[in-house]
Amino acid sequence: MKKGNLVPDTKPPSRCQGLIQYYNNARSFAGVIDNPLTMSVIKDWQEHTYVSLDRWERECLFAMDRALRRSYSDVLRYHASRKQVKALVDDRK
């Protein structure tokens, strides 16, 4: 494989991994992707998990949610334009 074709390392810095986990957990409290992450959702999540976030951490969660929600329509369009893959026959009988 040529060097130019390599996929860059997308692993987040270790100090960010906790925030990503917090985001994923809080995001599940918001429900479907159409529902934005709000302060009340974060407060509910914090009360449920006994996690207390600083303001800058909450701002990071809001930024992550904005990025996800802005890009989601592009993701759906990309997958809709892909060639459909036929399911494999289940031969586990």
Backbone torsions as a table, in degrees:
resi	resn	phi	psi	omega
1	MET	NA	133.3	-179.9
2	LYS	-72.5	149.8	-178.0
3	LYS	-58.0	-37.3	-179.0
4	GLY	-66.6	-17.8	-177.9
5	ASN	-93.9	-1.9	-177.8
6	LEU	-71.6	141.6	176.1
7	VAL	-80.5	130.7	-179.3
8	PRO	-65.4	153.4	177.5
9	ASP	-67.4	121.6	-177.5
10	THR	-108.0	11.6	179.2
11	LYS	-69.2	126.6	-178.7
12	PRO	-71.5	156.8	175.6
13	PRO	-57.3	149.2	-175.8
14	SER	-58.5	-33.2	-179.1
15	ARG	-69.2	-16.0	179.7
16	CYS	-96.0	-15.7	-174.9
17	GLN	-62.1	-35.8	177.1
18	GLY	-63.9	-40.9	178.2
19	LEU	-65.0	-37.3	178.4
20	ILE	-64.6	-41.1	177.2
21	GLN	-64.4	-43.0	176.3
22	TYR	-59.0	-44.1	-179.4
23	TYR	-60.3	-49.2	-178.6
24	ASN	-59.5	-40.5	179.6
25	ASN	-68.5	-46.4	180.0
26	ALA	-66.0	-37.1	179.6
27	ARG	-58.9	-36.8	-179.9
28	SER	-65.2	-26.1	176.8
29	PHE	-72.3	-25.1	-178.1
30	ALA	-77.5	-18.9	-179.6
31	GLY	89.4	-140.8	-175.9
32	VAL	-65.0	161.7	-175.2
33	ILE	-60.8	-25.4	179.2
34	ASP	-67.8	-21.7	178.7
35	ASN	-88.2	116.9	-179.9
36	PRO	-71.8	156.7	172.8
37	LEU	-72.9	121.8	-177.7
38	THR	-117.7	169.6	179.0
39	MET	-61.6	-38.5	-179.7
40	SER	-67.2	-35.4	176.3
41	VAL	-65.2	-44.2	179.5
42	ILE	-64.0	-41.0	177.9
43	LYS	-61.7	-43.8	177.7
44	ASP	-60.8	-43.9	179.8
45	TRP	-63.9	-42.9	179.0
46	GLN	-62.0	-42.1	178.6
47	GLU	-65.3	-37.6	-179.3
48	HIS	-69.9	-37.3	-174.1
49	THR	-101.5	-6.0	-176.6
50	TYR	61.4	30.2	176.1
51	VAL	-99.5	135.5	177.5
52	SER	-116.6	115.4	-177.9
53	LEU	-96.4	144.9	170.5
54	ASP	-76.1	165.3	-179.1
55	ARG	-58.3	-44.9	-177.6
56	TRP	-63.2	-32.0	178.2
57	GLU	-70.1	-41.5	176.0
58	ARG	-62.2	-41.1	178.3
59	GLU	-62.1	-37.1	175.9
60	CYS	-62.8	-43.3	179.3
61	LEU	-62.4	-41.8	177.3
62	PHE	-62.8	-41.2	179.4
63	ALA	-65.0	-41.2	177.2
64	MET	-61.5	-42.1	-178.6
65	ASP	-66.9	-41.2	176.7
66	ARG	-60.9	-42.7	-179.6
67	ALA	-64.1	-43.9	178.9
68	LEU	-62.4	-48.1	-175.3
69	ARG	-68.6	-32.9	177.0
70	ARG	-69.6	-35.4	-175.8
71	SER	-88.8	-11.8	-172.2
72	TYR	-62.1	-39.3	179.3
73	SER	-65.3	-34.7	176.2
74	ASP	-65.5	-39.8	178.4
75	VAL	-63.0	-45.2	179.3
76	LEU	-63.2	-42.7	177.8
77	ARG	-62.1	-42.7	179.7
78	TYR	-60.1	-48.5	-177.4
79	HIS	-69.7	-31.0	177.5
80	ALA	-68.4	-28.8	-177.8
81	SER	-87.4	-8.8	-179.4
82	ARG	-72.6	151.0	175.7
83	LYS	-64.6	133.5	-178.2
84	GLN	-70.1	138.6	-179.7
85	VAL	-100.9	131.6	178.0
86	LYS	-77.4	138.9	178.3
87	ALA	-69.7	144.4	177.0
88	LEU	-72.1	149.5	176.8
89	VAL	-70.3	135.4	179.7
90	ASP	-79.0	106.0	-178.1
91	ASP	-109.4	29.1	-178.5
92	ARG	-86.8	12.4	-176.4
93	LYS	-69.3	NA	NA
